Amino acid sequence: MVLESTVLCIDNSEFMRNGDYLPTRIQAQQDAANMICRTKLRSNPENNVALLSMADAQVHVTLTTDSGKLLSKLNTIQPKGDMKLLNGLRVAHLALKHRQSKNHRTRIVAFVGSPIKEDDKELVKVAKRLKKEKVSVDVINFGEQECNTEKLTSFVNTLNGKDGAGSHLVTIPPGSMLSGAIGSSPIVVEEGSMTSAAQEFDMGFDPNSDPELALALRVSLEEQRHRQEEEARKAKNETQSAPPTAGGRGGEKCWRTLQLLPQQLLHPKSILP
């Protein structure tokens, strides 16, 4: 598994009060962000995640492995002001620079549900800087697709370059569940596993037909696999730590017989009929 440090950037502008994504944009975003946090942290115990809001460019949680702390702070973020995408990306980049594990890959996951006020040139300039610093960026584009998609496509294409594919843009139309759409996207699903995702489920279930159910099943299968591995590990430790009894006192008798066997072979009369 890849070791990764991730900063989640939440769009908490006034546009997040809209109810075109149930129950509201901010709550749908919180549910999806929680799912991403759990997936990132579960994929490797050394992974860590930070949390910031982009309307005020505030870091709510620095890089941590504590999902409970992230969820607690995530639920306190409320809509206010305007989204400042570039400021949020710059602060996220700074947070990644201060990571303790320098061998971790770095990634920013940004929710964008408000009109982007920055022009294309500024976005491309920041994208080039992030690419140079080897920072991947996943963008969840929702709510204001008509005015944002072109800018975000240019931003992600600049990050990836000609041959790269480390950054992703996922555009989600109104009426869709953010968590469900993200759950079947490259943001959560590892590369190479999307094409074979249907093989994880029995009875011919197609995960693309119901992303939310597919995500729930995938999480359930993973948790079951972890439980089985833990039970097997405990059973192995108990077996190794148990003292060798070899049948109790009978084992001691067999061992003594084996020790006396060379003498009995030298003195056949000592062998009982």
Secondary structure as the mmCIF struct_conf table of DSSP 4:
data_model
#
loop_
_struct_conf.conf_type_id
_struct_conf.id
_struct_conf.beg_label_comp_id
_struct_conf.beg_label_asym_id
_struct_conf.beg_label_seq_id
_struct_conf.end_label_comp_id
_struct_conf.end_label_asym_id
_struct_conf.end_label_seq_id
STRN STRN1 GLU A 4 ILE A 10
BEND BEND1 SER A 13 SER A 13
HELX_RH_3T_P HELX_RH_3T_P1 GLU A 14 ARG A 17
BEND BEND2 ASP A 20 PRO A 23
HELX_RH_AL_P HELX_RH_AL_P1 ARG A 25 SER A 43
TURN_TY1_P TURN_TY1_P1 PRO A 45 GLU A 46
STRN STRN2 ASN A 48 SER A 53
TURN_TY1_P TURN_TY1_P2 MET A 54 ALA A 57
STRN STRN3 GLN A 58 THR A 64
BEND BEND3 THR A 65 THR A 65
HELX_RH_AL_P HELX_RH_AL_P2 SER A 67 LEU A 74
TURN_TY1_P TURN_TY1_P3 ASN A 75 THR A 76
BEND BEND4 GLY A 81 GLY A 81
HELX_RH_AL_P HELX_RH_AL_P3 LEU A 85 LYS A 97
TURN_TY1_P TURN_TY1_P4 HIS A 98 HIS A 98
BEND BEND5 GLN A 100 GLN A 100
TURN_TY1_P TURN_TY1_P5 LYS A 102 ASN A 103
BEND BEND6 HIS A 104 HIS A 104
STRN STRN4 ARG A 105 VAL A 112
BEND BEND7 SER A 114 SER A 114
BEND BEND8 GLU A 118 GLU A 118
HELX_RH_AL_P HELX_RH_AL_P4 ASP A 120 LYS A 132
TURN_TY1_P TURN_TY1_P6 GLU A 133 LYS A 134
STRN STRN5 VAL A 135 PHE A 142
BEND BEND9 GLY A 143 GLY A 143
HELX_RH_AL_P HELX_RH_AL_P5 GLN A 145 ASN A 160
TURN_TY1_P TURN_TY1_P7 GLY A 161 ASP A 163
BEND BEND10 GLY A 166 GLY A 166
STRN STRN6 HIS A 168 ILE A 172
TURN_TY1_P TURN_TY1_P8 PRO A 174 GLY A 175
BEND BEND11 SER A 176 SER A 176
HELX_RH_AL_P HELX_RH_AL_P6 LEU A 178 GLY A 183
TURN_TY1_P TURN_TY1_P9 SER A 184 SER A 184
BEND BEND12 SER A 185 SER A 185
TURN_TY1_P TURN_TY1_P10 PRO A 186 VAL A 188
BEND BEND13 VAL A 189 VAL A 189
HELX_LH_PP_P HELX_LH_PP_P1 GLU A 190 GLU A 190
TURN_TY1_P TURN_TY1_P11 GLU A 191 SER A 193
BEND BEND14 MET A 194 MET A 194
TURN_TY1_P TURN_TY1_P12 THR A 195 SER A 196
HELX_RH_3T_P HELX_RH_3T_P2 ALA A 197 GLU A 200
BEND BEND15 PHE A 201 ASP A 202
TURN_TY1_P TURN_TY1_P13 MET A 203 GLY A 204
HELX_RH_3T_P HELX_RH_3T_P3 PRO A 207 SER A 209
HELX_RH_AL_P HELX_RH_AL_P7 PRO A 211 SER A 241
BEND BEND16 ALA A 242 ALA A 242
BEND BEND17 ALA A 246 GLY A 247
TURN_TY1_P TURN_TY1_P14 GLY A 248 GLY A 248
HELX_RH_AL_P HELX_RH_AL_P8 ARG A 249 LEU A 266
HELX_RH_3T_P HELX_RH_3T_P4 PRO A 268 SER A 270
BEND BEND18 ILE A 271 ILE A 271
#
